[in-house]
């Protein structure tokens, strides 16, 4: 009881009754004969850090720009905190945006960049400067107030852009690839920094990214986009463990996909025949008909690799083609009889015994519940 | 290939030993050009400006004179002193600078919106518009200025149009006034203002304008706070390209201006060809050069500063 109450408060999308903060209804955007965003509907709740994830050209940035007011939807409506924003120009929306290029004004100091929004709003200069100083401290740039943007490193510029976008205390902050221009190490640090700031200010964030790792780390929920449509919305775990399509399974992380036909459906297990790995045993899912074509998505870490055959529900022989040692784990590429290459990752838990290496004959095994059966 | 490479390398090192290098050669050509066509003529004019006028051929005294004690230099600053004595020259300088200044501002006011519009339009429209801007260069400058006489004169095209539309009853007297000079200068020098402005504005990052709008600025506020300051290097470059040649402009005031349009180019012409006073004419030319160099140096400094900021 108490548990579900907390869940409803921190994960309002689970309750089903909570009022969404941002309501996107049947939004489409058509440029000439190209449909960038195709009938997207999405509810986002207050305080969320929502990621729009997809490859380039999937429409995620266009959707973000429609929220900011830079693009007018061809059809559909957007409601932010109960207000329909159709026809409201970007300058009057309760949103602010952090641009992928940061778009810092090159002729203004850091301080002036950050204060820009407040001064345009008519906040008295002294008050604006005090709030700017506060905001610069929040992003740990207090000592850089008088610098020009080009005198800052990429990571510092990113924080100026964030401070500038946050200073007007927008109801909704839109971030376009906020970490795209940073190197890997800085990106990882900044991810947690972003979460800290978001939580301390309680602003709703919508982040556009093509980096699935970034989306997994940052977000409360992820909306995966493909060809202008949202193909799945869910918490990171849900998206990873229960993808609803081959596209999502393949896009998020690494996956081995086997296509076959439904053969025998028993209460506790089901057989898929005719895959590239022979007949496979999985847990049954509802609504399947006999002979229907399905795919089994199997994450590399769910497969175990051994020299001897095991009694697991699925056990197939293979030949180690390649091994990549990454320190904390090893990635194996194993060829099976049909010629298909299967990716297997193995945690390097202990260093006892002789590890399996190149050109060894091995067995790959997994349980019936290890994979996800996909119909699309 | 490797053989010819080594040969090339040998030739290059041989040339280097002789004091030639690729970089040196590239710089040598423009240096030579400036030396022959700018510095030497300048020195000749400088030399004449310190001579005395003679009724002879050439009509000035030589700089080096052979006397009983050998060669000596005979130079005088009296020509420069004369420029200060006769108020005509000072007036002409001021008038030239004033006309150049106001026509630069007028050209900027007309050229900026055009450059902005071209920079914001899409291809292929943009290329077409740029072509139209440089198209007048394909006809003789003199002819184009001459054509303005036909437009501006009392019974010309403009007055005819205005009278037939009933806007005015009496023809406007435009030709042979300063207004005609301004019209001619703005018309002639507009491309020199538009092209550098366009080159600057086309680089303007559209996301800066979006960021400004996103932060609550109106389009007008965005223009004055973002676009205009960032286009300052273009404004200065364009202004220099207009201001400098307009100071010394001769053809436009001679054809379109009136007898009381005082510009240093016309004064120079009169000294050389009517008064045949080469030393004073040369002094006028040198003084004008100095008068131009000073404001240009300030503009250059401002431009460097603006570029550092942008």
Interface residues (C-beta under 8 A of the other chain):
Chain A: X68 X69 X70 X89 X90 X91 X92 X95 X96 X97 X99 X101 X103 X105 X106 X107 X116 X117 X120 X121 X148 X164 X165 X168
Chain B: X205 X207 X208 X210 X211 X212 X213 X214 X215 X216 X217 X218 X221 X225 X226 X229 X230 X309 X310
